[in-house]
Amino acid sequence: MNMTAVDRTIRVLCAEVRRNDRGIRDWNLRTEEELLHEACVCMFSSQMVFEVAEAAAEQIRDRGLLRVSRYKGSGAEYEQCLRAALSEPLAIERDGKVQHVRPRFRNRLASLLATTLTTMRDQGQSLRKILFSAGSAREAREILVKQVWGFGPKQASLFLRRVGYSAQLAVLDTHILDYLRLARGIDPKPSALSRLPSYEQIEAEFQRVAADFGHSVGCVDLAMWVTMRVAKREAIW
């Protein structure tokens, strides 16, 4: 892969990302249901391609399953409702064509989400309370990893970015790791990234990369993700 061309594309996309970032809503203004929807997108994206994860989260939201009143009863009954919603085909547009797919690991995802919401309910906790109580983005991430089943450091970082809480945390997915390997010779084991201390070590390396580009971590991360994803899809290696 021509890394000079890759870096040039990343710089161009960073400017576009910065323009689009102005439209991100303040997390303080989001309802609990809206925060839960974003959490679903992040949780699901660890098990399926991003477009399918978004569609699955929207389907659950559209069924009203993210309203607080819906998970006040039996956890088992709520999980069954989630499983039923995730079992329905999702309409995904790819290359101008609409395809109908069913989410992978839907039983596991329904269990993770139901366990998260019923546990937070029983503890008098919520995503809004977690975000308000945290003293920093790193602390918020640490709490989310502990409180949200299915959240590792990557998913928690993505959630905090998507809701507008912080743009200084790296989302170290496979596309970002491929860049670090090709451009910087950094090749961590995937298992290491499930542990927060190891994740933060690689994140520190990425922060130096972002500084070289002259943009925030979140800006460079997203621009790099798009660039590498397209490059791999089109086999520009």
Secondary structure in CASP SS format (residue, H / E / C, confidence):
PFRMAT SS
TARGET T0000
AUTHOR 0000-0000-0000
METHOD secondary structure of the structure
MODEL  1
M C 1.00
N C 1.00
M H 1.00
T H 1.00
A H 1.00
V H 1.00
D H 1.00
R H 1.00
T H 1.00
I H 1.00
R H 1.00
V H 1.00
L H 1.00
C H 1.00
A H 1.00
E H 1.00
V H 1.00
R H 1.00
R H 1.00
N H 1.00
D H 1.00
R C 1.00
G C 1.00
I C 1.00
R C 1.00
D C 1.00
W H 1.00
N H 1.00
L H 1.00
R C 1.00
T C 1.00
E H 1.00
E H 1.00
E H 1.00
L H 1.00
L H 1.00
H H 1.00
E H 1.00
A H 1.00
C H 1.00
V H 1.00
C H 1.00
M H 1.00
F H 1.00
S C 1.00
S C 1.00
Q C 1.00
M C 1.00
V C 1.00
F H 1.00
E H 1.00
V H 1.00
A H 1.00
E H 1.00
A H 1.00
A H 1.00
A H 1.00
E H 1.00
Q H 1.00
I H 1.00
R H 1.00
D H 1.00
R C 1.00
G C 1.00
L C 1.00
L C 1.00
R C 1.00
V H 1.00
S H 1.00
R H 1.00
Y H 1.00
K C 1.00
G C 1.00
S C 1.00
G H 1.00
A H 1.00
E H 1.00
Y H 1.00
E H 1.00
Q H 1.00
C H 1.00
L H 1.00
R H 1.00
A H 1.00
A H 1.00
L H 1.00
S H 1.00
E C 1.00
P C 1.00
L E 1.00
A E 1.00
I E 1.00
E E 1.00
R E 1.00
D C 1.00
G C 1.00
K E 1.00
V E 1.00
Q E 1.00
H E 1.00
V E 1.00
R C 1.00
P C 1.00
R C 1.00
F C 1.00
R H 1.00
N H 1.00
R H 1.00
L H 1.00
A H 1.00
S H 1.00
L H 1.00
L H 1.00
A H 1.00
T H 1.00
T H 1.00
L H 1.00
T H 1.00
T H 1.00
M H 1.00
R H 1.00
D H 1.00
Q C 1.00
G C 1.00
Q C 1.00
S C 1.00
L H 1.00
R H 1.00
K H 1.00
I H 1.00
L H 1.00
F H 1.00
S H 1.00
A C 1.00
G C 1.00
S C 1.00
A H 1.00
R H 1.00
E H 1.00
A H 1.00
R H 1.00
E H 1.00
I H 1.00
L H 1.00
V H 1.00
K H 1.00
Q H 1.00
V C 1.00
W C 1.00
G C 1.00
F C 1.00
G C 1.00
P H 1.00
K H 1.00
Q H 1.00
A H 1.00
S H 1.00
L H 1.00
F H 1.00
L H 1.00
R H 1.00
R H 1.00
V C 1.00
G C 1.00
Y C 1.00
S C 1.00
A C 1.00
Q C 1.00
L C 1.00
A C 1.00
V C 1.00
L C 1.00
D C 1.00
T H 1.00
H H 1.00
I H 1.00
L H 1.00
D H 1.00
Y H 1.00
L H 1.00
R H 1.00
L H 1.00
A H 1.00
R H 1.00
G C 1.00
I C 1.00
D C 1.00
P C 1.00
K C 1.00
P H 1.00
S H 1.00
A H 1.00
L H 1.00
S H 1.00
R C 1.00
L H 1.00
P H 1.00
S H 1.00
Y H 1.00
E H 1.00
Q H 1.00
I H 1.00
E H 1.00
A H 1.00
E H 1.00
F H 1.00
Q H 1.00
R H 1.00
V H 1.00
A H 1.00
A H 1.00
D H 1.00
F H 1.00
G C 1.00
H C 1.00
S C 1.00
V H 1.00
G H 1.00
C H 1.00
V H 1.00
D H 1.00
L H 1.00
A H 1.00
M H 1.00
W H 1.00
V H 1.00
T H 1.00
M H 1.00
R H 1.00
V H 1.00
A H 1.00
K H 1.00
R H 1.00
E C 1.00
A C 1.00
I C 1.00
W C 1.00
END
